[in-house]
Amino acid sequence: MTTMTFDQQWIMNHLALLQQPVPAAVREVLGVLVADTVAIASHARRERVGGTRVDLAMVSVLTSAQAQGCTVWGTNDRVTPADAAFLNGCAAEALDFQEVLINPRNNGHAAVVIVPALLALAEQRGIGGERLLRALWLAFAANIRLAEALGRGHRTGRAGFRTTSVVAPIAAALGAAALVSDDAEVALNSVAICASSLSAGLLSSLSPQVGSYSRDKDFAVGFAARHALQSLQLAEAGADGPRQPLTGQHGWLASFGFGTDEPQHLLGDPLQADLGSYEIKPYPACFGCQSAIRAALMLAARVPLAQIEKLRIEVNQGSASSLSTRDIGNSLAARFSLPYAVSSALVRGRSGLEDFEAQSLDDPAVQAFMQRVELRASPELTARQQATGGFPALVTLFRGGRPIDAQACEGPQDGLDAAGRQALFRAKLAALCPAPLAERLMALADDPARIGSLLFWNTP
């Protein structure tokens, strides 16, 4: 009898979720993740944010005389499934408003790849309801195990591979296979093709040291979503790949692990994967800014601006370095700047989409306040980030050289109960979408089993 490889066991463990009822807690998370991703992408497409200004150059929009195709969120356009995955992936990334995995082994995004890929495939094949929910569950659970197995070595030192491009497409390729088939061989080949031919993306688009804040990160995510879907299409057509694409010699972990890989995490029970570790951003900025923004808003409600002569932001070492820019040349730079994001929140008493748009970046009051910001790497917060995967922050206000108030936050929803978190999410949808779409997406978040009947992908 042939021994099952480590990779095959990982696939079989996850395919077993197709036979499980979707737990209520998982349904809740999936509904929010799908609604959040569609809302962000729809807004970015309508407003032509980031790469959405040019990414249609990659595709041909179908005419009414051609096949029905799949929807480009935020438009009336229809394209092929692979093109829909690409365009919706690009748009979902453009605002940097997407979810983040909070895990001590790794962070990164997943919904921006998984949701565009699986929804395009589901729309083309007419698959909804429980099958789609289980495929999404499987993909998000697989992404957690992949991220844990990989570790952070791929983006430390001189390396700069994007976690979203390296991890999420493999999870999406497995989820896509599970959506259309129970066949473990199709699933293995989909994963093998995807992992063996990744477009891995580089972090050079986000580098304060060289002043680079370019939009190519949007395209990296779009390519990742397209790649996942096309890997499944090739596997369905009979293409195959290595039997151990993840753990074999010269495989995925060997190539991207950089000494931090721990393959045993792949065999963690998928039923125990905590989908609640995917956290939604309430503010349109990098996740490393979220806790500090929340702290600044809480302080703004307590301390008059005129009393603040200086402020100190303490975060982990990585965030203090990578989110340090004060040269706010475009909206992307603003979203990756702790000095800007926190100053804007204190001066304006809010942190919304309009605060990161081009017309707001040169606000003299915010620019002046940024000169009062001290950004400090805290050994304590660095240790906590490494232990939990979260991004805690401490913001301290000073007057006359003495502290007058301070606020620590572990995350962007500190102090909020379930009703408060839901209200924050509803406000996010309302800011991103026209009212009818926002209500449909909120209904989807409340009851993801309606994923087919709501036809949420018709989103102009």
N, C-alpha and C positions, 0 to 999 in steps of 0.2 A: 504494500500500500504506500502511495506517495505521501511523504510528510508535508503537511501544510506549512508554507513559509510564514515568517513573522508578518509580512505584508498582507498575505491572504487572510491570516487570522484577524488582523485589524479590520479588513474589509468585511469579513463575515460577522464580526461583532457588531458593526454598525448596521449592516443590512438586517440584522435581527430586529432593529427598531421598527421595521416595516410591519412586524407582527404585533407590535405593542400599541395599546391605546395611548393617545397623546395626553400626558398629564395636564391638569388645569394650569399649573404654573408655567409649563412650557408653552401652552397655547397663548397665555398672556404675553409672554416675551416675544413669541413669533409675530403676533398681531402688531405689537408696537414696532418691532424691527422692520417689518414690511411696510407699514404705514409711514414710518419715519423716512425710509429710503426713497419711496415713491414721491413723498412730499418734497424732499430736498432736491431730487433730480428734476421734478416738474418745475420748481421755481428757478433753478439754475438754467434750465433750457429756455424757459419763457424770457428770462432776463439776459440771456446770452453771457453767462458768467464763465470765466476761465476758458477751458478748452472747448466749451460748447460754441464759441464764436467761429471755430474752424473745423470741428470734427466731422461735419457733414461732407467734407471733401473726401472722406474715406469710403463713403457709401453711396448707393444709388437709391433714391426714394422710389418706391413702387408706384406705378400708375394704377388707376381704378380698373384698368383692363387686365392687370396682372394678378398674381395670386394675392390673397388677402393680406398675408404678412403679419408682422407684429408691430405694436404701437411704440412710438418714440414718446415717452412720457413728457407731457407739457405741450404736445403738438397734436395735429391731426395726421401726421405722417405715418406711413407704414413701411417697414423694411423687412429684410430677411431676419430670421431669428438671431443669427450670429451678429448681424449689424445692430439689431436692437440691444443685444447684450453689451456691445461695444459703446453705443451712444448713451444708453442709460447708465452704464458703469461710469463713463466720463462725467456725466452730469451729476451723479450721486456723490462724486468726489470733489466737485468743483468748489463748493462752499466751505469745505472742511468742517461740516456741521454733522458728520456721520457718527455712528456708534463707535465705541472702543472696547476691546476685550481687556478686562482688568484681571490680571493673573500674575503671580510672582515669577513665573518662568518666562513670560512674554506678554507683549501687548499687541497692537495692530488692529486693523479693521477687517471685517468679514462681510457685513451686509452689502457693502458697495459692490462686491463681486458676486456673492451667492444669490442675492435677490434678483439682480438684472439677468443673470444666466438662467436661473430656474424659472423665473416668470416668463421669459421669452419662450423657453421650451414648452412650458405649460400652456401658454397661449396658442402656440402653433399646434400642439397635439390635443388641445381641448381637455386638459387634465386639471381638475381643481379639487376642492373638498379635502377629504382626509388623506388621500394619496399625496397631494401637494404639501400638506402640513407635515406629514411624516418625512418626506424628502427634505424639506427645509430643516426640520428637527435634526435629522441625520447629518446634514451638511454642517450646521452650526456646532453640533456636538463633535464631529470629526475635526473641525477647525481648532477647537480647544485642545484636543489631544495632539494634533500636529504642532501647534504652537508650543505646547509644553515639551514635546520631544525635541524640538529644534533649539530652544533657548534663544539667547540674545546675541550670540557671537557674530551673526551675519550683518550686524549694524554697529559693531564696535571696532576700535582701532582704525585701520585704514579702510576697512570694508564698509560698504554703505548700501546693502541690498534692502529694498523695501519689504517689510514684513507682509504687507497686504498682497504684494505681487508674488511672494515666495510661498506663502502658506494658503491663503484663501482660495486660489484657483484649484488646488488639489482637492480641497474639501468640496468645492462646487462641482468638480468633475465627478466625485463620488455621489453627491446629491443628485446630479443630473441623471446618472445611470440608474439610481434608485427610483427616480421619478417615472422612468419609462419601462423598467424591467426588474424582475427579481433575479436575473441571471448574474451570478457572482463573477463569471468569466468576463462578461461585458463590463462590469464594475471595475475589475482588476485592470483590464486593458484601457479603460477610460482614465483611471488614475495613472497608469504607467505612461501613457502617451502624454498626459498633462505634465507629470513630474519630470519627464525626460526631455521636454522641449519648452521649458518655461521662458517667458519674457520677464526677467526678474526685477526690472526697475532699479534705479539708483537714487540715493538720497541727495545727489549733487544739486537737485532742484531746490533744496531747502538748506542753504548754508550761509549763516550769518558771517562766517569768516571771509567769504568771498562776495558777500552781498547778493547771493543768487536766490531769487524767489520766483522761479519760472513755473509755468503751468503744465510742464510735461508730466507731473505726477498724475494729473487727470487722465492722460492718455495711458499711462502705465496701468491704471485700474481698469480702464475700458478694454485694453488688450487682454488683461487677466480674465475678465468675464467672458470675452469672446473665446479665448483659448480654452476655457473650461467647457463651454458648450460644444466647440468644434472637436475637442478630444472625445467627447461622448459620441458625436456623429461619426467620427472615424472608427471608434470601437464598434458601433452598431453595424458599420459597413464591413467589418471583419478584420480591421487592423489590430495588431497586437503590440505588445511591448514587453520589457523585461519582467520576470516573475518577482523580482525584489527591487522595484524602482525606488523605494524609500530607504531601505536598510541595507541593500546589497553593496558590493564593492563599487566605488565610484558613483553611488546612488545619491539620492536627494540629501540625506543627512550628512553623508561624507563630504558632499560638495558645499553645503551651506551652513553646516554646524559650527565650524571654526572652533572646535574644542568644547563647545557648550552643549552639544547634543546628548540626549539621554533617551535612547530608543524605547526603554521600558514604558515610558509614558503613553506610547501608542496603544498599549493593551489595557489601559484604564477602562473600566466599565462605562460604556456610553450612557447608560441609564443614570450614572452618577455625575455626568458632565453638567455643571451648573450654568444653564443658559442665562441665569440672572447676572452672571459676571460680564455680560455685554451691557455696557452703560450708555444711555442716551445722553447726548450733549444738549443742555438747555441754552447754551450761548454759542454763537457762530464763530468759534475760534478753536485752535488746537487744544486737545484735551489737557495738555500740560498747563494751559492757562485757566482751565475751568474752575478749579478750587480757589485760585487767587481772585478771579472775577467774583465768585460768590462771596468771598470774604469782603471784597471791596464794596459790594452792594449792601451788605449788612452794615458795614462801617458808615457808608454814605447816609444811611437812615438814622444814624446816631450822632454824627459829628458834622457840624457845618463846615463847608469847604474852606471858608476863610480862616479857620483855626488850624489848618494843616499846613505846616511849613516844609515837612519832609515825610516820606514814607519808605519803609523797607519791606521788600518782598523776599521771603525766604522759601525756597523750594529745594528739590533734589539737585544733585550735581549736574545730571544730564540736562534737565530743563533750564537750569541757570546758564548753561552754555548755549544750548541750541535755540532758546527762546529769548535771546538777549538783545536782538537788534533794536536800534533806535532810529534807523534809517528806513522810514516808512514810505517806500517808493511805490507800492501798489497794495491792493487789498490783501493779497496773500501774505505779504510781509507783516501787515497789521495783525492778521490772524495768528501769526507765529511770533508775536512780540509781547512778552509779559509787561514791559514798561508801557506800551501803548494800550493794551487791553485793560489793564488795571487803572491807568490814568483816565481812560475814557469812561469806565464804569463809575469812578469817583466823581468826575466832573459832571457827567450827564445823568447820573443816578439810574442808569439802565445799561443793558448790553444787548442790543438787537442788531438785526441785519443792516439797518441804515447806518449804524455806527462803524461799519467796516466797509462801506462803499466809498468810491473814489472821492465824492464831494465832501466827505467827513474827515478825511485823513489829515488835511492841513489845518484843521480847527486850531486857531492860536491858543485857546484856553487849554486844550488837551496837550498840544506841543509844549507849552510852557510848563505844564504840570509834570510832563515826562522828565524834565530836568531835575525834578526833586526826588526822583525814584532811585533808591539804592537796591540793586538786585544781588542777593547773597545765596550761595550754595550752603545748605545746612547739612552737616554730617548726620544729625538725627533724622531729618526728613529723607535723606538719601537712604539710610538704613531701613526706614519704614517703607519707602518705595520698593526697595529690593525684597522686603519681606512680604508685602501684600500685592504688589503690582499697581497700587493706586498712586495718585499724584497729590499728596497733601500739600498745603500751603499755609503760611503764616504771614499776615499783613499787619504791620505795626505803624501807627501814625505818631508823628512827633511835632511838638511845638516848643520853640525855645530850647532845643536840644534835649528835651525830655519826652518820653512816651506818654501820650494822652489816651490812647485806646489801641486795642489789638484784637484781631480775630483770626482764629485758626479754623481751617476747614479740611476735612478728610476727602471730601468730594463735592461736586457741584450741587448736590441736593441735600446737603447737611441740614438737619432740623426740620425737614418736611415729612409729613405723614403721607399715607397713600393718596388721600384726597389732594394734598398739596402737590404731589408729584404728577398726578393726573391733570391738575389744572395747569401746571407748567408745560406739560406735553400738549395739551389742547391749545395753549397760547402759541406754542411753536408751530403747530399745524396751521393755525389761523394766520400767522405771519407769513408762512410760506405759500399758502394756497388760497384761491378764491373760495368763498364760503361753501358752495355746494360740494367741492372736492374735499375741503377740510372736514366736513361732516361725514362724507362717505368714508374717508380714511379713519376718522375717529370711530365710526361704526365697525370698521374692519379691525381696528385695534381692540375693541371691546369683544368682538366675536369673530376670530380669524377663520372659523369654519365657513363663513360667508364669502371667502376669498374668491369663489367662482361667481356666485350670484350677484355680487356687487359690481363685477366687471371693472374693478378699480383701475385696470390698465388703460381705460379710456379716460385720459386725464387732462385734456386741454383746459 
